[in-house]
Each structure stands twice: as structure tokens, then as C-alpha cells.
Amino acid sequence: MVKRRMTGKQRREQLIEVGRTVFAERGLKGTSVEEIASRAGVSKPVVYEHFGGKEGLYAEVVDRDTQLMRSVIENALNCSGYRRRVESAVMAFLSFVEDHTDEFTILTRDVDPEQQNTYSTLLNDTVGNVSYILAGAFEKSGLNPDVAVLYGQALVGMASSTAQWWLDVREPSKEVVAAHIVNLCWNGLAGMVADPSLRDPELKTVGENAKYYQPTEAPEALQREHNRQLQQGNDSTVAAPTDSASPETP
């Protein structure tokens, strides 16, 4: 049987897939055009013809992977309920790590200062979206919307850094990890629960009959600070939300 030749478009897509795999394994510096060509079953000039070299191929891979992750996160934030948005966004980060491991590895490991569409720009865009949502929530609660960007940075940073940690350990399950991140984001240190669970029915629930966590060190100080925040109203510090106090049904 005569082997059917790929079209130019098909060959380009093949090289992108092969390049992604090699970049995830070896990084940009450790990857050679020769290895990419060998795995793709083509000569080196074919790689140069399509991308001009490994840097051009790498830039294409990063751009595609960044766009993919951006769409995943934006879709996760496109729901109602502030707690549901937090849960959905955290699960989106962790699910991307699980379903697109090579893509996430490339985005978070190699940083090209000349690349415009990067993981860093993606996080900045996400901070902007989250801050916009938080500002609306703060206004409804009588809190200072000017500090929304601070909390946006904190929430996105927490989810991103934890996702990078989970990339290597993969334990516990992503549902458990997400539940604990949401526990800290939503309840705060003074109101954390020992066995948190996700509430969104579309997300897998982990942990039942959660009992409130009692800190073993300085619980009175934590509680006093939490009560002080609750009483400050329009102060720039945001109190840990509860179901009854949240501006929107979670």
C-alpha cells in the first residue's frame, strides 16, 4: 500500500504536536530541531520550512496552549454565584494540569521574555477578570472596591501556585485540593472547616458532614481579628464571607 503524503497543513499540525511533547520533556534549551524532525519522520529542512527553527515552533506551541488555557479559565468564570465562580476557576486550573499536562508544563517552566502571549500575561488577564467580579461583589457588600485587584492577585496566585505544586505530586485528588483552596479563599483562616467539600453540583463533591476546624494555636486571636473585620463595614479589609452574608447566593 502506498503511504499517503500529508498536506502542508497536516504536516504543520503534526510538527506542533511532536514539538509540544519534546518541549515538555526537555524544555526549549534541551530540544533540538534534529530530534523533532526524527520523531516526526521528516528531515530538518521541513521543520525550518514551516517554523524557521525550534524557536518559531516553540512560540507557536506556547501561543496555542496559552489560548487554550485562557478559554478554559474564562469559561469557568462564566457562571453565577461568587462561591461557584471560585470553585469553578480552581477546578479549571487543576483540570487543565490533569488533562493538558504537557501544555501546562511548557507554559510554567520556560519563560521567553520576547514571547507576548505567555502564562504570565494569561495570569494578568485572569487577575483582571477576577478583580472585576470581586469589585462588583464588594460594592454590593458595602466594601471598598478599590482593593479588589489586591484580592484578585491573591486568589489567582493561590490557585496558580497550588496547581504548579500539584503538577508534580498529584496527591490528593484534584477535587480534594480544590475543596481546600476554596475553604481558605471562602472561609478564611478563622472559619476554616476540617473536611471541606465543593458545593457546585456539577463538580465532584468530596467530604461530607464537614466540621469546623478549631485552631490549636491562638484561636482567640484569630477569632478576634475575624470579628473585627466583620464589624468594620466599609473598611478596606474584606471579612471572610458566609452563606448568609454573601451578596449573592453561592
HELIX and SHEET records of a PDB file:
HELIX    1   1 GLY A    8  GLY A   30  1                                  23    
HELIX    2   2 VAL A   33  ALA A   40  1                                   8    
HELIX    3   3 LYS A   44  PHE A   51  1                                   8    
HELIX    4   4 LYS A   54  LEU A   77  1                                  24    
HELIX    5   5 TYR A   82  ASP A   99  1                                  18    
HELIX    6   6 THR A  101  ARG A  109  1                                   9    
HELIX    7   7 TYR A  119  LYS A  140  1                                  22    
HELIX    8   8 PRO A  145  VAL A  147  5                                   3    
HELIX    9   9 ALA A  148  VAL A  169  1                                  22    
HELIX   10  10 LYS A  174  VAL A  182  1                                   9    
HELIX   11  11 ASN A  183  ASN A  187  3                                   5    
HELIX   12  12 LEU A  189  GLY A  191  5                                   3    
HELIX   13  13 PRO A  219  GLN A  231  1                                  13    
END                                                                             
